[in-house]
Amino acid sequence: NEQPPVPWYWDRIDLFSGLDQRARGDFLALSKTLTFKRGQHIFRASDRATHAFFLQSGMVKIYDLSAAGSVTLFWFCLPGDFLGPGAISGASEQAVHAQV
C-alpha cells in the first residue's frame, strides 16, 4: 500500500536549527507568551486564523469533530513545534481544533 504524501506542515521543523541561542532569544523576546491550562483550547475549527503558535512546553492535541461528534485525532504538538495551520498556510479560518 502506497501512503499518501504528508502535508508539509506536518513535518517537524526545528526553526532554530543552525542558529545560535541569541536568535532563539530574540525570537522569544519579540513573541507574546500565553499560558493555557490542561483541557483548554488554543483555537477551535472555524476560529479566525490570525495567529501561529510556537509551543515552548507541554503538549497540544490537534483534532477535528465530525457532525455526529466523533473525534479524528491528527497529531500531538510537542515543545518546539509550530501550530495554527490556518495562519501558517494563509487560510482565513482554522480547520482543526487545538487543545492543551
C-alpha positions as CSV (number, residue, x, y, z in Angstrom):
1,N,0.0,0.0,0.0
2,E,1.4,3.4,-1.0
3,Q,0.8,6.1,1.6
4,P,-0.5,9.5,0.5
5,P,2.1,12.3,0.8
6,V,2.3,14.0,4.1
7,P,1.4,17.7,4.1
8,W,4.5,20.0,4.6
9,Y,3.0,21.5,7.7
10,W,3.0,18.1,9.5
11,D,6.8,17.7,9.2
12,R,8.6,18.6,12.4
13,I,10.7,21.7,11.7
14,D,13.4,23.0,14.0
15,L,13.1,26.7,13.5
16,F,16.3,27.4,15.3
17,S,18.4,24.6,13.6
18,G,21.8,26.1,12.7
19,L,21.1,29.3,14.6
20,D,22.8,30.4,17.8
21,Q,21.0,30.8,21.1
22,R,20.8,34.5,20.6
23,A,18.5,34.1,17.6
24,R,16.1,31.9,19.7
25,G,16.3,34.5,22.5
26,D,15.5,37.3,20.0
27,F,12.5,35.4,18.6
28,L,11.1,34.7,22.1
29,A,11.7,38.3,23.2
30,L,9.5,39.5,20.3
31,S,6.8,36.9,20.9
32,K,3.8,37.2,23.2
33,T,3.8,34.4,25.8
34,L,0.5,32.8,26.6
35,T,-0.2,30.2,29.2
36,F,-3.0,27.6,28.9
37,K,-4.4,25.1,31.4
38,R,-4.9,21.4,30.7
39,G,-8.0,20.9,28.6
40,Q,-8.2,24.5,27.4
41,H,-8.5,25.2,23.7
42,I,-5.9,27.4,22.0
43,F,-8.2,27.6,19.0
44,R,-11.2,25.8,17.5
45,A,-12.1,24.9,13.9
46,S,-13.7,27.9,12.2
47,D,-11.9,30.4,14.5
48,R,-10.2,33.2,12.6
49,A,-6.7,32.1,11.6
50,T,-4.8,35.2,12.6
51,H,-2.0,33.7,14.7
52,A,0.6,31.0,14.6
53,F,1.8,29.5,17.9
54,F,5.2,28.1,19.0
55,L,4.9,25.6,21.7
56,Q,7.6,26.0,24.4
57,S,6.4,23.3,26.8
58,G,3.6,20.8,27.2
59,M,1.6,19.0,24.6
60,V,-1.3,20.1,22.3
61,K,-3.8,17.7,20.7
62,I,-4.8,18.6,17.1
63,Y,-8.1,17.1,16.1
64,D,-11.4,17.5,14.3
65,L,-15.0,16.6,15.1
66,S,-17.5,15.0,12.7
67,A,-21.1,16.3,12.5
68,A,-22.0,13.2,14.7
69,G,-19.4,14.2,17.3
70,S,-16.8,11.6,16.7
71,V,-13.2,12.7,17.1
72,T,-10.5,12.4,14.5
73,L,-7.1,12.8,16.1
74,F,-4.5,14.1,13.7
75,W,-1.4,14.5,15.9
76,F,0.2,15.9,19.1
77,C,2.3,19.0,19.0
78,L,5.4,18.9,21.2
79,P,7.8,21.5,22.5
80,G,9.5,23.3,19.6
81,D,6.5,22.7,17.2
82,F,4.5,25.4,15.5
83,L,0.7,25.1,15.4
84,G,-2.1,27.1,13.9
85,P,-2.0,25.6,10.4
86,G,-4.6,28.0,9.1
87,A,-2.5,31.0,9.9
88,I,0.7,29.3,8.6
89,S,-0.9,28.2,5.3
90,G,-2.7,31.5,4.7
91,A,-6.3,30.3,5.3
92,S,-8.8,32.7,6.8
93,E,-10.1,30.1,9.3
94,Q,-8.6,27.3,11.3
95,A,-9.7,23.9,10.0
96,V,-9.0,21.9,13.2
97,H,-9.1,22.2,17.0
98,A,-6.0,22.6,19.2
99,Q,-6.4,21.6,22.9
100,V,-3.9,21.6,25.6
